[in-house]
């Protein structure tokens, strides 16, 4: 794989800033002219108190709550995007209002005027959106807030080095150092009133953040010319629907949508190819260019995006047809739940699922969960399929699951199997599949292993090839003892009262172990745990 290409928000620390922080840390450590560094910021942005913090947005909301909301009772906060910090303030009866943007992603003065209430106390926004690059009419919005005595929090991070630093009369101005290439989580709040903060930082943090701001401002010509040219090249080569081209935006952002492709799915595919991008909602992928971005990188990104989009589109599922089903004496059961479509091919004679496939518009975790479920559904009847649990699906997944995806898959299985409930079947205990034919394997040096080593090998095969089937009926099976080639197993759950535990299920377990480990294995159950089977 070629070197990684970073076109996401997580900016790599700049080498110059890493070196600057290292030098200042060695020279000054905690002591140093921090006041002089802060004066450089106030010279750029105006007369403000400067507070360093590790989370500027949280500190602004907390300070605003402590110093203003508690005294005035004006608990209404306006924002442009949902925020976890704002959500947490609901415990203190603070109401967050997410404002509606126009088609171009901007908040108009009229929309803000209509949203302001008597209890509104703060508007929190970014001057330019870090993903879309859309520039908000900050001057107009600030003027509306001043008319209604509403304080303004403006984050200027994304705009630094790309827009003119016009005087802005705001109450809180924030800068995120990491987005400027500053090492670590160092952020600054410039406020009209001095803020309380329990955090302290060494001088090197102050000096490096200031240097990061200065470097960003020095790169303005580069962003306006070279980066702007590369953005145009990327938009031309992507072969997607590029958004926000008709609105004033930053020169380094590209947002594109690709028909039938979920944004997170494409971002995941790009990451596997060494390209970092950002999902913006369900359908849009954002690419953030840097001053260091090269034309070679842009051309490679465009090529990989085209290839991955084609691969993802080629995986689109076509449900089983009625013609295919009739030719095989099968029934098609296709159900759509939300963004997931599940199609089953069910045997009309015994209700067993002969084949399954899915189509989904969602993140990689949804596709992974649906694929795992389709594997588990094979050779099970619809009653057994309805017993499939989220835990069993999760065990088959190769990535961390999400509850909402697992629930969607379970709902789709329920909906699809409802279409074949009239097929008569015998609801019996779920036995693992018989090992008919196929190549038998003998575990290397099996006879030379100790009983403990043999037990570990058997437990691994049980976990992979037997336990998932037993668990479908809320049962369980464990290896209790291994004496040479004699294996004692113990049932739990529903297995302890099922007649198949000493019949078909026991035979199937023995066949699998003999097929996959050693042909002379003997499996016997611990009868002391069985109820009414002897």
PyMOL commands that set and color helices and strands:
alter all, ss='L'
color gray80, all
select helices_A, chain A and resi 15-27+34-45+56-72+84-92+109-115+138-147+157-159+177-180+203-218+220-237+263-272+295-314+322-327+364-377+382-386+390-396+403-420+446-448+451-471+494-497+499-502+504-516+527-529
alter helices_A, ss='H'
color red, helices_A
select strands_A, chain A and resi 5-6+49-53+76-79+95-98+120-126+151-155+172-176+187-191+241-242+253-257+275-276+278-280+284-288+330-337+340-347+353-360+475-483+486-493+522-525
alter strands_A, ss='S'
color yellow, strands_A
deselect
rebuild
show_as cartoon
